[in-house]
Every structure is written in C-alpha cells, then in structure tokens.
Amino acid sequence: MADFVSEKLAVLGGRPAFAKPRHVGMPNIPNREILHARLDEILASRRLANDGPYVRRFEAQLADMTGAPHAVAMCSAMVAMQVLFRALELAGEVITPSFTFIATAHAAAWERLQPVFIDVDPDTHMISPDRIGATLTARTQAIVGVHLWGSTCDVDALQAIADKARIPLILDAAHAFGCTSRGRLIGALKAVSVLSFHATKVVQSLEGGAVLTGDGDLAAKLRLMRNFGFQGYERVGCLGTNAKLNEVSATFGIGCIEEFESFVAVNRRNLEQYQSSLMNIPGLRFYRRDPTEKSNCQYVILDIDPVSCPLMRDELVDPLHAENIFARKYFSPGCHRQSPYQDVVLSECPTHREPTGGAIDGAAHGNGGFG
Ligand code: T4K
C-alpha cells in the first residue's frame, strides 16, 4: 500500500505516494541465519571457488527442481549461452525473438553468430513459430526461443521446426525457473535450456546461470569449457573460459531454492492484488498466463491499449516514477532497434511497431506490450 496518498500527483508537485523508491526487481533474500551459517562455513573451509561443495549441491538441487538430467552452473545466463553456443560448435545464424533482454542477442553476436530476429505474438509476447518460415535457411544453426514472465513459449512447435531442420533448439529460460511447458518441467524437455540467477530473478545467486540438458556428453563438455578446458590439474582438453559460479553465490541460490515456494506465493499474492485493484481501469490489460501451467509469477505485466487508455505507456511511466514507483519498460526498444543490431532486418513483421505496454510494480515487475 502507498505510504501516503496526495490529492495532487507528484509529477504536478504533490508528495510522492512512497517515501522510498519502490524498485522493480528487488532481490529475494533467503533466510539470513542459514545464509550466515553457510557463509561462515565457507570462510572457515577456505573453499571459495572451482566446483566446490556448494556449487555441486546447487547443481543437484537444480536438476531435481527442473527435472533435468544434468545442470551445469555458470557465472551468468549470458555467459552460459555463450559457452553453450561454443560447445555446440555453432557458426552462422540463429533465429531468435527481437523482444527479449539484450543478452539473448548479445550471447549469439559475441560468439560471432548472426541473430536473425523474429517478431513475437502480441498476446504471449513470445516467439511465434509460424513466423519462422523463410528465415530458416541453410545458414541457420539453431533456434533460440525465449520464455518470458514466468510463462513458456511454444516449445513443441519450435522443437518440431528444429527437428525438421536438424538443428538444435535452445531455450533462454532466464525467467522460467519452476515453470512448465504442457505440464513438463523445463529441464525435462529435449531442448537445452539456460537459466539466470541474476539478483533480480526469483531464484538468485547474486549473479549466476545454468545450462540444463539431457545430453551427458554436452554437460561434460560444458563443465570443461567453463573451467578453462582443464581435465584434471594439468591437462587442458579443449578451448575454455572462466564461466564458473563461486561458492558464495551458490549458497544464495541454494537458500532461494529452499524458499522457492514461499517466494512464488508472495509473487502470486502481489499479482492478484494488482489485478483486483487495477482491473477496472480502461485500457490496462494484464498479461495472461496459462492457468494450467506452473508459473513463478515473477513479473507483473501490463499492456496498454492505445485506443481505450487515455495515456500511453511512456506517459504512464513518468508519473509513476515521480511517485517513487520505478516501473520499467522491459524490453524497449526491441533488440533490433539497439545500436549493434540496427542494420538487422526484423523478419516477417509488416505490422511491427514499438511496444506501448507498461509494467507497474514496485516489488515484482516487467513490461511488454504492443499497440
Ligand atoms: N535472457 C533474458 C530473457 C533475461 O531477462 C536476462 C536477464 C538474461 C537472458 C541474462 O541473464 P544474466 O546474464 O543477467 O544472468 C536486469 C538484469 O540485470 C538482467 O539479469 C535481467 N535479465 C533483466 C530483465 O533485468 P536491468 O537493466 O533491468 O537491471 P537493473 O540493475 O536496472 O535492475 C533492475 C531493478 O532491480 C532496479 O530497478 C533495482 C533493482 N535491483 C537490482 C539489483 C541488481 C535491486 O533492488 N537490487 C539489486 O541488487 O537488467
């Protein structure tokens, strides 16, 4: 609830509704006593990094919670995607949605892969498999689908296209810890998935990520590559990098997994409260999640209808900021309009326009939206 409700909006000189800034993406902090005890243990053991016991425990929990045969923890989702692209020896183009966090495109481009951007479905905000069409060519090396807002994209349709083209399907699952696709946990899918444990995610390890896969050989290769390619103490078996997760980060991740259900319950309660409070405002539409799927309810997403809403997204966000409610315009502008990708044509989107939706939330967050 607001600390204070002024007759005059803050943007017009009134007192802000909240005395302190309410940020989108404020981190979930697991039980402090347990966290402190584990940090003491780490400090006493002096085992801080390099595949230590907490990283292994975190990986076992991840596999268990996501249904993945193998979970390989890394220092961030973006780096995990880069290492994965290397491990799969991709060279050429990858098909991916433009409406995603820039890391999806950057991970490909950093590995000298050309992102080919596809427009998204205005209702789901996620990649439309039926738009892939002619963008799939002999140069296409993989499809990189993106799950958003605690919902999953149309994995089965994407997998069918990838299988037919004999290319891998990779899923950017940064937002999808604990979510299902047609009732299946994301780690149990054929596609390789990449999670993020950035501080703003429902399960956070300060910074962190992981690859989930059913392919034991791929998992073994990723483990080598994340640690400079070392096989044992001396021998370097392949090109590698430093993509390791450290022990302190792993303890945060472990604590968040232990409290995952209660974090989701808070997200759900917040979401329901926003919905019941704002649902009658003309022109605001809440993002619809499939009620038959499990969702972490991590983001509260609003689309703005330009016809029935008197204010557009950008006109709404500024007054909210003045009230100390730091709603965000994720992800605006789209990747294809950011400097590194401006020359890349957004495929098959004659109707594409800049997003006009908005996210309103001080606790859990996000935004999408199309005019
Ligand atoms: N794929 C997708 C679909 C993603 O959304 C992301 C990341 C990735 C891949 C890549 O994952 P990582 O490589 O990061 O593991 C944030 C996060 O930095 C980013 O991880 C996340 N997605 C993205 C959606 O959001 P910004 O630019 O919004 O971050 P920032 O610093 O503005 O933080 C957001 C808000 O959270 C702030 O208003 C304040 C609050 N905050 C943030 C931090 C870090 C806190 O209260 N405490 C904190 O410690 O990107």
Boltz pocket constraint, residues with backbone or C-beta under 6 A from the ligand:
constraints:
  - pocket:
      binder: B
      contacts: [[A, 23], [A, 24], [A, 25], [A, 26], [A, 27], [A, 75], [A, 76], [A, 77], [A, 78], [A, 79], [A, 100], [A, 101], [A, 103], [A, 104], [A, 146], [A, 147], [A, 172], [A, 174], [A, 175], [A, 195], [A, 196], [A, 197], [A, 198], [A, 199], [A, 200], [A, 208], [A, 209], [A, 326], [A, 330]]
      max_distance: 6.0
